[in-house]
Amino acid sequence: MGKGYMAKILIGRYEATIYREGDGYTGAISLGFGPDGVRKRIKRKARTKREVKDKLIEAVGDLEKGIKTETNHTVAQCVNDFLTYGLKGKSDNTLKVYTSIAKNHIIPRIGRVRLKDLNVDHVEKLLQVIAETKSTETVRRTHNLLVRSIRMAERRDRVGRNVAALVDPPEGVAGRPSSSLSLDQAAKLVVVAQDPKWRLGAYVVLSLMSGIRTEEARMLRWTDVDLEKAVVYVLRADRHRGDTKTKKSRRGLSLPQVAVAVLAAHKAQQAGERLAVGELWQENDLLFCHRDGAALDAHQVRAEFRKITRAAGLGDRWVPRELRHTFVSLLSDQNVPVERIADLVGHANTRTTETVYRHRLRPVITGGAEVMDTIFGTGSETPGSKSA
């Protein structure tokens, strides 16, 4: 069916033409000619004249607001733009997390929706579906990614309203509460982790015996460690700009002798790997890295850690952050006061320690490395051989 019906109308100060085309109607507004002599037009299509007129009115409204409406710009394009340009300076881990959320949740479900057509219902239904099987943290990150992506599109005049910001994300599935290893379990883990076949055995021992965060351990450099003085300095984390979580998280920690011995062996093993790869070695000065010196991400650490816990007969349900919970629990069992524990784990105050680790603390009345030496022994003794 060709063009038949044609009408001219005024929309604000613009003259529009609506004409029949195919099985519906097309509306066009002439914006004159550009510097290149090419005629500039806004066109909208719909099944009825009324729908075309409404779309033209909306287009004129956007035009007068300075919004450069791109009718085919989709949610997928919007989110991908943000992943490309909106996360500059963020850690590699942050980029991987948001990319995974976009790939697995947003794009498959609403990626084809045109950004200008996205509404609150789309966003609420998306988040509700995710909340049925995923954690609250995943739901909130998905919402955050949508809000920030559309906000960037707003700044670029591609959309007039951020509908995602109008939605309150629902609660997701309750995650498994963090647990801590018992003394017997921790002792088994320390013994198994010292086997040279585990490239992250030293990571496990250091994390358990110092209480550092997993994001801090991944960023440790050899210049941060003094094995002669048995000290490790926590100065950065795998976070935005490499900053630690709080100012108090920047701290120096004395190391128990077991951890010093394990780190010394790890350093020697890493030196051998460096010689083996030669020019392929990536000089990052990292304590814990791939065989070529490249940085590790959280997923890789978690996978290796679970291999070690399985070998220790502890199963594979454990995650690296629970080494920190174990550190707090063991110190509390040894009557270390909460104020001292807060200092050791880098909390700004005891309230944080009491809130996050309330199930690990006991109300009592003494320091980290000395206690760990008492628990696990200092030399050839088997960790855990001393009574707690």
N, C-alpha and C positions, 0 to 999 in steps of 0.2 A: 504494500500500500504506500503510495507516494505522498507528497505534500499536498494537502487540500485546504483545510481550514487554516486561516492565519489571522491573528489579531494583534494590534499594537496597544500597549497599556503603559502608564507611567508608574514607576515605583520610586517614590521619593523624587529626586531630580533626574533619574535615569529613565530613558525610554527602552521598553522591553518589547520583544516580539515573541508570541507564542504560536506555534504552528504544529499541525499534525505530522507525525513522522512514524512510519512503521505501525506498530500496534498501540502507540501512545502519543504523547505530546512532548515537544521540545521547546524550552524557553531560552531566549538569548538576550543579553544586554550588551550593547556596544559601548566600549570604553575608549573609542577613538583609535588613533594609530600610534604605535610606538616609534622610537627614534629610528628604527630600521625600516619604517614604512609599512610594517605588517599590522594589520587590523587586530585589535585586542578585544576579545569577547569573553563573557561569562556564559556558560551554557549549563542548563539543567534538564534532566529528563524524568518523566513520570508517566503513569498510566492515565491520569486525568489532568484537565486544565487547572483545576483547583490545587492539586498537588504541585504542579509545576510552578504556579504562581507563589505558593507558600515557600518553595525552595528558592525562588528568585528573591523574595522579600528577605529571607534569611541570608542569602548571599550578599545583598545590598547592605544589610546590617553589619555583616562581617567586614565588608569593604570599608564602610564608614568608620568602623572601629580600628581599621588598619590591619585586620586579620587576613593573611594571605591563604585563604581556604584552598586546600588541595583536596578535591573531592575523592580521590582514590588513595589518599595517604592512610594507611592502615595502622592498627594498634601494633602489629608486628614491626612495621617500619619505625614507628615511634619508639618502641622499646629498644630495638636494635640501634637506633640513633643514640639513645642514652647510654647503652653499653659501650658504644664506640667513643663517644665524646664526653659523657657525663661522669665518668669514673677516673679521670686523670688524677694521678697521685695516690689512688687507693692501692691497697696491697693486692698481689696476685690472687690471694685466697678470696678476698672480697669479690673480685671480678669473676672468679670461678663459681662462687656461690650464686651470684645474681644471674650469671649466664645459664647456669643449671635451672634456676627457677623459671627464667624466660623460656628456655627450650622445653622443659617438662610440664609446665603448668599454664603459662599465659598464652604463648603462641598457639599450642594445639587447640585451645578452647575458644579464645576470642581474637586470635591473631589476624583473622581475615576481616574482622569488623572495621569499617572505616572509622577513623578517629572522630570525625564530625558526627557520626551516628552512635558512638559509644554513650551509653546511659548508665544510670545508677543500677538498674536491674542487671545489666551485664556484669558489673563489678561485684555486686552482692552475690549473684549466683555462682560466679567463679570462686569467690572466697569460701562460700558455703560448701561447695564440692570438695575443695582442698581440705577444709576443716574436718571433713568426715573421716579422713585417713591420715592426715599429717599433723605435726605438732603445731602448737600456737606460734612458735617462733617462725616456722615456715609460712604460716598464714600471714603473719605480720610483715615478714620480709617481702612476700609477694605483693602485698598492699603497698608497702613502701616503694617498691620498684615501679609500680604503676603510677603512684602519685608523683614520684620524681621524674619519671619519663614524660608524663603529660605536662608537668610544670615546665620542663625544658621546651616542649612544643609550644606552650603558651608564650614563653619568652621569644620564640621565633615566629610568633603570630600565626601559628598553624591551627590553633583552636581557641575558642573564646572562653571556655570554662573547664575547670579540672573536676570532672565528675567523680573521679576516684577519691578526691579529698572530702567528698560529702559522705563517704561510707565509713562506718566503724567496723573494723575487722572482727569476726567472731572468734571465739576460743576454739583451739584445735584439740586434737587428741592428747590426753595427758601422757607425757613422756615417762620413761622409766626413771625413777629417782636415782640420783648418783649414790653409789655405794662406796664403801671403803674396804680394803683388804684387812683381814685379821692379821695379827702378828705372825701366825704360822704360815698363812698364805703369802704375806710379804717376804718372809724368809725364804720360802721356796722360789719365789719370783726372782729375788736377788741372786740366788745361786745359779738358776738357769740363765739369767740375763748375762752372766759373766762368761758364758761360752763364746769364744771368738767367732763362731759362725753367725752370730747375730750382729748385724751392723748397727742396730740401735739398742744394743744391750746397755751401753753406757748412758744412753738417753733415759732408759727406764730407771737405772740405778740413781742417776743424778736427780731426776724428777721426783722419785719417791723419797729421797733423802734430803732434798732441799725445799720441796714444796713449790717450786717455780711453776708458772703457768705453761701450758703446752705452747702457746703463742710466743712466750719468752724463750723457751728452750730451743725452738726452731731458729731463732735469730741470734743465738749465742755465737760469739766469735772467740777464736783462741786468744786474741788480745784482751778478752774479758776474763781470762782465767789465769790464776797464778797458782800452779801446782805446788811450788815450794812453800808458799804461805798458806796453802789450802783455802783459797778464796775464789769465789766466782762473783763477778759484778753483773747485775741485771740492768742493762741500760736501754734496751729497745725491745719491741715486740712486733709480731707479724700483724700489724694493724695499720690504719691510715697514717701515712708519713713515718711509720716505724716507731711511733710513740708508745710508751708503756701505758697501761690502763689508767693509772693515776700517778701523780708526782711521787708519792710515797713508794710506788712500785719500783722506782729506780733505787736499787739497794745493793749492798755488798753482803754476801752470805759466806760464812765459814763452812768448809766442807768436811764431812767425816772422812776418816782415813780410807774406809772402804771405797767411797766415791773417788777419792784422789787416785787410788791404785787402778780403778777401772778406767778412769779418764786417761791416765798415763798409757795404759795398754791400748786404748782406743786411738790415742794420738799416734802411737807407733804404727798401728795397723793402717791408719789413714795415710801416713807418710809413704808406706809401701804401695798403696793404691795410686797415690800421686805419681810415683816413679813409673808405675806400670802403664799409665795412660799418657804420660809425657806431655806433649804440646796440647793435647785435648783437655787437659785439666783446666777447670774454671776457677780462677783464684778469687774466692769469696771469703776466705778465712773462717768458714763456718765449722763449728764443732760437729754438727750432724748434717750430712749431705749425701748426695748420690756418689757413686764410685768415681765420677768425673768432676766432683766439686760443686755440682749444681744444687740449688736449694730444694728442700723437700716441702711438700704441702701437707696440710692436715690429714687428708685422706691417705696418703702414703705412710705417714707415721702411724695412723690408726691400724692400717692393714698389717704392718710389721709387728706392732705391739700385740695384736691378737694372736699372731703366730707364736710369740713368746709366752703369752698366758696359756695357750693350749699346751705348749711343751712343758709348762710347769704344772699341768694337771688342773688348771683353774677354769678351763672352758674358754669360750671366745665372746662372752657377753660384756667383757670389760672394755672401757675406753680410757685413753691416756689421761684425761682430766681427773680420773679417779685415783691416780697416783698422788695428786695434791690433796684429795680428801683423805687418803690413807695417811699422809704426812701429818695432817692436822689431828686425826684420830689417835695416831701413835703418840704424838706429843702430849695430847690431853690425857691419855692413859698413864703417862709418866709424870703427871701433875705439873705440867708446864702451864703457867697462868695465861688466860686468854689475851692479855695485853702483849705478852711476849710472842704468842702465836701470830697475832695481828701484824706485828712488826716483821716477822719472818716471812709471811706470805704476801707482804706488801699491801695490806689493806689500809685505807686512810684512817679508819678508826675501828674500835672493837665491835661497834654495832654491825658493821658489814660481816665481820667474822662470825658473830653470834647468829646473824640471820641466815647466811649461806651455809654455815656448818653447824647449825644448832643441834643436829642429831649426832655430831661427832664429839662435841665438847662435854666435859664433865666439870662441875663446879669445884675447883681446887686452887692449889697455890702454884721454872727453872730451866737453857738455851739449846738450840737446834742441833749443832754438830756433835756436842758432847752427848746429848741424849741418843742420837743415832749410833754413835760409837758404842754406847752402852747396850743398845738393843741388838745391833748387828755384829759387834766385835770389830777389832781394828786390824787384824792381820790374817793369819791362816785359819782362825777359828771360823766355824760355819755360822753364817748369819742365823740368828735366832736360837743359838745354842745356850745363850745366857737367859736366865729367867727374867721376865719383864718386871 
